[in-house]
Amino acid sequence: MALKRHRLCHRRKALGLSQEQLAEILGVERSTVVRWEGAETDPQPWHRSRIADALRVTLEQLDEMLADVSVATRRGRIMGDETRDAAVGAARSDLLTGLRTFLTSYLPDRPVEQVRPLADVRRSVGRVHGLYQRASYSSAARLLPDVLGQATDLATHAPGAQRVRAFQLLAAAYIAASKLAAKVGDGESALMTADRASTAAGLAGDRALLAVAAYQAACGLLRLPGRADQTAQVLESSIDQLASEGPVNDPELISARGALLLLAAVVAAGGGEQKAAGRLLSQADGLAAELGSDRNCLWTGFGPTNVAIHAVSAAVRAGDPDRAVAVAMQLDTSKLPAVLVGRRAQVHVDLALASMMGAADRSAAVLHLLEAERTAAEVVQANVHARELIRDLLSKERRAATPGLRPLAERAGLLV
């Protein structure tokens, strides 16, 4: 039974490196790289920092890639409907197994002496949000159960002076969980974790976190069939409630309201309400101008550039590829905070979708998906829209026009 370090191999391919090229960079034989990727041997400690530099990952991320060993699958056959649905579902189950186990464990309660200090929990919560925003979804998923446990223990046992901050961290931890669940298409888990985030934010009396939890609830509802109206209601009521409180100078509240407006704009565009979408985008643009720069308050990534990114998404959802491309041409994603790698990759996923509208330029669609993967390798593996597009491209494949499609589909786990 052949084994393979798929994530290590996928990362090399996403950077456009052959085994020979990586070996040359590292000063080793190609056969050494083959043995590393085949899980026959482990890189010696003195090689690891150079491998991490070559693959543009941290040492911690490299260690996780090396530890992720699975059975090598047979290449080349496109999944049939039943097979591919099962495989996609299995991949999502693997990613969220730890989270789902935590969500169904209602009684664990560790002794007070094992509760982590508030500063440690704050770092852990920030780390998992950072991993998510860098599109390191596998790493975020591995950390989430422990981080949620830390935050839960802290909120349960925190002394009075720390209770508000403890519940804020618990809300933030559940928001990270909801983001990951929504990203891979698990609406039920996304909605459950958003609801828990809302409860914790309410206990902390934090309006901005409550608004972000509402945003995540809407994201969860979007992943569930027949819930479009409810999604719009959650967004509209949350936006109206924040607006009724009058002007605020709090960057977190501004960012939370802006994020709600942007999601509402995309939802409206997808429902054929173009005027409403334009109005919502305009309101978000005004808030971004008020904020003054691209920020990342409460891990929303809200700011002028993010408004433009959502304008691309809205145009795609509205079926207006020309508008999507025109807006994207003016985008400078380098203005975003460096951590927002996944947000940069999302632009290329949207442009790949736009390429399939009208004349259906499959070559351009594949090129955009490859660029999304180069920017953030796990985006194409986890993003439900990207995976569905790859499946659609495979069903209408013309190999001469899209030579990069099959390798991309293999890396995304869509070929067996």
N, C-alpha and C positions, 0 to 999 in steps of 0.2 A: 504494500500500500504506500503510494508516494505521498510525501508531505511537502508542504510549501508555505513559505511566509508570504502570503498574498499581499498584505499591506506594504511590506518592504518592497516587493516587486512592483506593485502599483505605483508607489511613490517614485521609484526610479523612472518608470515609463512615463508618468505624468510630467516629469521634467525633461522628457525627450532624450534620455540617456540609454544607450545600449549597455549590455553587461560589459562589453569590451571598453566602452568609454568610461564607465564608472571605475573599472579596474585600472585603467590608465591614470585617472585622477588620483586614485588611492595608492598607486605604485604596487599593485598586486597582480597576480595572474587572473585571467577571466575565470578559470576553474575555481578560484577561491570565492569569487562573487557567486558563482553557480551553487557552490556548497552552502554559502550563507543563505541564499534564497530558498534552497531546497531543505533547509533546517538540518543539514548533515553536520555542520559545525557552527560554532558561535565565533563572532569576531573577537579577537584578542582586545584587551582593554585599551592598548595604545592605538588601535585602529578606530575605535568608536567615535572619538571626537572628530576625526577626519571624515568618517562616513556621515555623521550628523551634519557637518558643514556642507558636504557635497549634496546631500539630499534636502538641505535647507530646513532642517527640523532641530528641535532641542534634543539634548541627550536623553531626557525623560521620554520624549516621544519616540526616539529610536529604540529605547529599551522596550517600550510597549509594542513596537512593530516586531522586534525580535521575539518577544514572548507570544505573539499571536501566530500560532502554527495550526494549520488545518490541512485536511485531505485535499490533494490536488484534483481538480475536476477535469473531465474529458472535454476537449475544446471543440468548438466549431458548429454545434447544432443549436439553432434558435429554439428557445422554449416554446412549446405549445401553450395555449391559454391556461389549461389546468396546471401544467408544470410550472410555468413562469409565475402564476399567481401564488402557488405554494412556496416557490423559492423566494419571491419578494416578501411574502408574509414571514417566512422563516428568518430572513435577514433582519427584519424589523424586530422580531421576537428576540433574536440574539442581542440586539442593541439595547433593548429595553427590559430584558429579563430582570436585571437587578432592581430597576425602578419599580416594576410591577410587583416584585416580591416585597419590596419595602412598603408599597401602598396597601398591601393586604395583610401586613403584620401590625396589628393594632395594640398588642400588649407589651412589647419589649420596653423595659425601663431600667437603665443601668444605674448603679449606685452613684450618689452625688460626687464621690471622690473621683469618678471617672469622667465627669463632665469637663469638656475642654474649655479653656478660658475664652472670653468673648473675643479678644484680639485674634486668637487662633481660628475661631469660627469665621470671623470676618474675612481673614485671608483665604480660608477654604472656599467660602461662597464666592468671593471675587475671582478665585482661580477657575472655578467651574464655569462661571460666566465668560471669562476670558477664553477658555478652551472652546466654548460654544461659538463665540464670535469669530474665532480663528478657524472655524469649521473643523475643529478636531473633535468630531462628534463621538467617536469611539472612546477617546480619553475622557471626555465629559461624562459619558454614560457610565464608565467604570467608577468614576469618583462620586457620582450623584448619591447612591444609597448611603455611603458613609457621611457625606456632607449633610444630607437630610437628617441623618441620625444625630450628628453633632448639633445641628441647629434645633432639633426637637428637644434633645436633652437640655440644651442651654435654656430654651424657652420654658421648660418644665421646672427647672431648678434655680433659675437666675434669681439673685436677690432683688429686692424692690427697686434699687437704684438702676439696675441693668435690665429690668423687664421690658421696657419699651424698645430698647436697642435689640434685645434678644428676639422679640417678635418681629421686628423689622428684618432681621437676618433670616428668620424662618420664612417670612414672606418672600424674600429675595431668593432663597434656595428653591422654594416651590415654583417660583417664576422661571428659574433656569430649567427645572424639570419639565414644565409646561412647554417651554420653547423647543426642547429636544423632541418631546412627544409629537408636537404639531409638525415639526420639520419632517419627520419620517411618516407622517400621515395617521398617527394614532389619536384620533379625535377624542375618544373616551378618556384616555389617560391625560391628554392635554387639558380637557375640561375639568377633570377631578383635581389635578394639581393646581390649576388656576383658581378653583373654588377654595382649596386649602390656603393658597396664597392670599386670597381676599379675606378669609377669616383671620389670618395672622396679622395682615395689614390693618384690619379693623381694630383688633385688640391693641395694636400699637398706636392707633389714631393717626396713621400716616396716609394723607389724602393722595399723595403722588403714587405710592405703592398700590393703593386701592385702584387707581386709574390704570396702572400697568397690569394689575391682575385682571381687570375688566378687558383690557386689550387681549390678554392671553386667552381669556374665556372665549372671546370672539374668534380667535385663531383656532381654538379647539372645535367650536361649532362649525367653522368653515370646512373642517375635515369630516363632518358627519352629514350623511345625505338628508335632504329635506329640511335643513335647518337654516336656510338662507335668510328667511324673514326674521328669525330669532337673532341671528347674527347682527342684522341691521338694527334691530331694536336695542340690543346691548350697546352697540356703538353709539347710536343716536342718544340714548338716555344718558350715557356716560359723558358724552361731549356736552350735552345740554346742562348737565349738573355742574360740570366744571365751569362752563360759561356763565352760569347764574351766580357764581361766586365773585364775578367781577374781575378786573385786571389784577394780575399778580406779577411779582418780580422774582418769584422763586424759579430758578432754572429747571428744577426737577418737575414742578407742576407744568411749566411751559412745555417741557419735553414730552411728558406723559400725554398732555392734551394734543400736542402735535402728532404723536404716534397714532393716537386714536383717529385723528382726522385723516391721516394718510391711509390707514387701513380702510376706513369708511369710503374713501375715494376709490380705492381699488375695487371694493365690493360693489359700489354704485356703478362703476364702469362695466363690471362684469354683468350687471343686471340691466344694461342698456340705458342707464340714466346718465347720459354724458354731461348734461348741464350741471347736475348735482355733483358729479365727479370733479368737474372743473371748479365749481365753487368751493368744494372741500379742499382741493389742492391749493387754491388761492389763499384760503384761510390758514392752511399749514405753512405756506410760504411767508405769510405775514408774521406768524409766530417764530419761524426760523430767522427772519430778519431781526425780530425783537431779541432773539437769543444772541445773534451777532456772529456766530461761527458754528462750524461743525463740532458738535459736542457728543458726549456719550453718557449723559446723565441717566442713572438707573439702568444703564446698559441698553438704552433705546437707540443709540446712534443717531438721534434726531439732530437736524441742522439743514442748511440750504442744499447740500449735496444729496442728502437722503430724500429731500422733497423731490429733486429731479429724478432720482432712482425710482421712486414710486410713480412719478409721472410716466416713466417708461413702462412700468408694470401695468398702470391703468390703461395706457394706450393698447397694450397687448391684450388685456382682458376685454377691451372694447372692440377688438378686431381691427385696429387701425395700425398696421405695421409701419406705414410711412411716417406717422407721427412718432411711433416708438423709436425709429431709427433717427429721426431729426432731433429728438430730445437727447438721445444717447450720444449723438455727434458733439453735443455741447458739454457733455459730462467730463469732469476731471475728478476721478475717484481718488486721486492721490491726496485730495484735500481731506478725505475722511481720516479719523483717528486710525493709527496703524493697525490696531487690533481687529478692525472690521473687515477681515479678509472675506468672510462669507458674504457680506453685503456687496463687495466688489464682484465676486463670482456670480451673484444673482443677476447682475446686469446682463451677463453673457447667456445665462439660461433664458432670460426674457427675450433677448435678441435671437436666440436659436428658435424659440417659439414663433417670433415674428417672421423669421425666414421661411417658416412652413406655411404661412398664410399667402393667399393670392397665387403667385406662380410656383410656390413650393420649392424654394431653392434649397435642396437637400444638402448640397456641398457647403453652403454658408451655415446651415444649421449645425452640421457636424463640426465645422471650424469653431463656431461659438461654444459648443459643448466642450471641445478640446481645450479652448481657452479658459472656460470655467474650471475644468479639471486642473489645468496648469496653475491657476490662481489658488485653488483650494481643492485638493484631490478628493476629499470626502463629500463635497457638494453633489457631485454627479452620482455617487453611490447612495446618498441619503435623500436627496431632494425628489419628492414624488413626481413633480412636473418634469424634471429632467429624465427620470427613469421611464415615464410614460412616453416621452418624446423619442427616446432611444428605441423603445419597443416599436413605436410606429415607424420609425426609420428602417428598422430591421425588416418589418413586414413588407416594405416597398423597396428593398435594397437594390441598388445598382452599384456593384463593387467598383467599377471603373470610376464612377463619379464620387464615391465616398470611400476611399481606401482606408481612412482612419476609423471607420465606424465599427468594424468587427473587433479590433483591439480595444476600443473604448467600451463596447458592450461587454467584452470579457472582463475588463477591469471593474465594471459596474455589477458583475455577477449575473448578467442577463443572457449568457450563453452557457449551454451545458454540453 
